[in-house]
Amino acid sequence: MIIGNGLIANSLKNIDSKDHLYFASGVSNSLETRSSEFEREFSLLKNSIIQHEENKLFYFSTLSVNDLSKQQSPYVLHKLEIENFIKENCKNYIILRIGNIVGNGGNPNTLFNFLKTQIMHGNNFLLHQKARRLLLDIDDITKFLESNCANVNNQTINFAYPYYYDLKEIVEAIRNKLQKEAKYQESDEGDFYKVDFDDSVKDFFSGIDAENYLKNLAEKYI
C-alpha cells in the first residue's frame, strides 16, 4: 500500500505490494514552520501504522538530519521525531534518508527544479560558491528498494548518489541541455555536510561516474 500522491508516491507504483506500507505523504517543504502541517503528517503516519501493523513500513526521511546547521530546524526536528517513533513502534521498517530528488514535476522549489526554471526563463540568481549537494534520480529509489531492501529490516539508510556536486556543475549540466546562458552572481557563501553511505548504496551506484550521473539527470528531466 502506498500512502501519498506526490513524486515519491507515484514512483513507487511499480513495486506496490500488499505486504508493504510505503509512507510517502508528508511535509515536502524543508522551510515549513507550521505545526499543523507536521501534526497532520504524524497523525496520518500513526493511523497508517495501526491499520497496517503487519506490513513492513518504508518511510522517506531526509539527509538534512545530518546537517549540523539545521539541527534546530522545525522540519529536521519533525523528521527525527518521526524516525524515533518508527523505531520504537514498528516491528519491521526501513527508513530511507534521501538527498535532493530530481524527477518530472514535484516541488518547484527543489534545487534542480529551481535552477532549471531560473535558467530557462533567463532570470538572474545568486550562486553560493561553497555549497555542495547530493542528488538522487527519483527512479533510483524504487530500483534500490527492489534490489537491496527485500531482506533488510529495521535499518536507517542514507541514500543519494555519493558525490558532492558543486552548484556550478549542476548549473552547467542544465545550461548545456537547455542551450541557454545561465545568469548568476557568485557569493562566497554556502556549506555542505558529510554523509556516511552504506556499502549497499556505494555498490548500487558503482560503475556510474559523477559526471555521467548528472548528465543523465539533465537528459531525463529537462
C-alpha positions in Angstrom: 0.0 0.0 0.0 1.2 3.5 -0.9 0.2 6.5 1.2 0.6 9.7 -0.7 0.2 11.1 -4.2 3.4 13.1 -4.8 6.6 12.5 -6.7 7.9 9.7 -4.5 4.5 8.0 -4.1 3.9 7.9 -7.9 7.4 6.5 -8.5 6.6 3.5 -6.2 3.6 2.2 -8.1 5.5 -0.4 -10.0 6.7 -2.0 -6.7 3.5 -1.6 -4.7 2.7 -4.7 -2.5 0.0 -5.8 -0.1 2.8 -6.7 2.3 4.4 -3.3 2.3 3.4 0.1 3.6 5.1 2.9 1.7 4.5 6.1 3.6 5.2 8.9 1.1 2.8 11.5 2.3 4.2 14.4 4.4 5.7 17.8 4.6 7.8 18.3 1.5 8.9 21.9 2.1 12.0 21.9 4.3 11.3 25.5 5.2 7.9 24.7 6.6 7.3 26.0 10.1 3.5 25.5 10.7 3.0 22.9 13.4 -0.3 22.0 11.9 1.4 20.6 8.8 3.8 18.5 10.9 1.0 17.2 13.1 -1.0 16.2 10.0 1.8 14.0 8.8 2.4 12.5 12.2 -1.3 11.7 12.7 -1.6 10.1 9.3 1.5 8.0 9.9 0.3 6.8 13.3 -3.1 5.8 11.9 -1.5 4.1 8.9 0.8 2.0 11.2 -2.1 1.0 13.4 -4.2 -0.1 10.4 -1.3 -2.0 8.7 0.7 -3.2 11.7 1.7 -6.4 10.0 3.1 -4.6 6.9 6.8 -3.7 6.5 7.0 0.1 6.7 9.0 2.2 4.3 9.4 5.8 5.4 11.1 8.5 3.5 13.1 10.9 5.6 15.8 13.4 4.6 19.6 13.6 4.6 19.3 17.0 6.1 19.1 15.4 9.6 22.9 15.1 9.1 23.3 18.9 8.6 24.6 20.4 11.8 23.4 23.8 10.7 19.8 22.6 10.6 19.6 20.7 13.9 17.1 23.3 15.2 15.1 23.5 12.0 11.4 22.6 12.7 11.5 20.3 9.6 14.5 18.4 10.7 13.3 18.1 14.3 10.0 16.8 12.9 11.7 14.2 10.8 13.9 13.0 13.7 10.8 12.7 15.9 9.0 10.6 13.3 12.1 8.4 12.8 12.3 7.8 16.6 8.6 7.0 16.7 9.0 4.4 13.9 12.0 2.8 15.6 10.1 2.4 18.9 6.7 1.3 17.5 7.3 -0.7 14.3 8.2 -4.3 14.2 9.6 -4.1 10.7 10.7 -1.0 8.9 13.1 0.8 6.6 13.9 4.5 6.9 15.3 5.9 3.7 17.0 9.3 4.2 17.1 10.8 0.7 19.0 13.6 -0.9 17.9 16.2 -3.4 15.5 14.4 -5.6 15.4 15.0 -9.4 12.4 13.9 -11.3 9.5 15.1 -13.5 7.3 17.6 -11.6 7.4 17.6 -7.9 8.2 20.6 -5.6 9.2 23.6 -7.8 11.5 24.8 -5.0 13.8 21.7 -5.1 17.3 22.6 -6.1 17.3 21.1 -9.6 13.8 22.5 -10.4 14.7 25.9 -9.1 17.9 26.2 -11.2 16.1 24.8 -14.3 13.4 27.4 -14.0 15.9 30.3 -13.5 18.0 29.3 -16.5 15.0 28.5 -18.7 13.5 32.0 -18.1 16.7 33.9 -18.2 16.4 35.0 -14.6 19.3 36.3 -12.5 20.0 34.3 -9.4 22.6 34.0 -6.7 25.0 31.0 -6.6 26.7 30.0 -3.4 30.3 29.0 -4.3 30.9 26.9 -1.2 27.7 24.9 -1.4 27.7 21.2 -2.4 24.7 19.0 -2.8 23.8 15.3 -3.0 21.5 14.4 -5.9 19.2 11.5 -6.5 17.3 10.3 -9.6 13.7 9.6 -8.4 13.8 6.3 -10.4 16.7 5.0 -8.2 14.5 4.9 -5.1 12.4 2.0 -6.5 15.4 0.3 -8.1 17.3 0.3 -4.8 14.3 -0.8 -2.7 13.6 -3.6 -5.0 17.1 -4.9 -5.3 18.6 -4.2 -1.9 15.9 -4.0 0.8 13.8 -7.1 0.4 15.6 -8.9 3.2 16.7 -5.8 5.1 14.8 -4.9 8.3 14.9 -2.2 10.9 17.6 -0.1 9.3 18.1 3.6 8.5 19.8 4.1 5.2 21.3 7.3 3.8 20.5 7.3 0.1 21.7 9.5 -2.7 24.4 9.4 -5.4 27.5 9.5 -3.2 29.2 12.6 -4.7 29.0 16.2 -3.5 28.1 18.3 -6.5 29.4 21.8 -6.8 26.4 24.1 -7.7 28.3 25.2 -10.8 28.5 21.6 -12.0 24.7 21.4 -11.8 24.1 24.7 -13.4 26.5 23.8 -16.3 24.7 20.5 -16.9 21.3 22.2 -17.0 22.6 25.1 -19.2 24.1 22.6 -21.7 20.9 20.8 -22.0 18.8 23.9 -22.4 21.4 25.6 -24.6 20.8 28.8 -22.7 23.0 31.2 -20.8 22.9 31.0 -17.0 22.7 34.5 -15.5 24.0 34.4 -11.9 26.1 36.2 -9.4 28.5 34.3 -7.2 28.6 34.6 -3.5 31.4 33.4 -1.2 28.8 31.5 0.9 27.3 28.0 1.2 28.0 24.8 3.0 27.6 21.1 2.9 27.6 18.2 5.3 29.3 14.8 5.1 27.1 11.7 5.0 28.1 8.1 5.7 26.8 5.8 3.0 26.4 2.0 3.5 28.3 -0.4 1.2 24.9 -1.4 -0.3 24.5 2.2 -1.5 28.0 2.5 -2.8 27.6 -0.8 -4.6 24.3 0.3 -6.1 25.9 3.3 -7.8 29.2 1.7 -8.6 30.2 1.9 -12.3 28.4 5.3 -12.8 30.7 8.3 -12.6 29.6 11.6 -11.2 29.7 13.5 -14.5 27.6 10.9 -16.3 25.1 10.6 -13.5 24.5 14.4 -13.6 24.4 14.4 -17.4 21.8 11.7 -17.4 19.6 13.7 -14.9 19.7 16.6 -17.3 18.8 14.4 -20.3 15.9 12.8 -18.5 14.3 15.7 -16.7 14.8 18.7 -18.8 
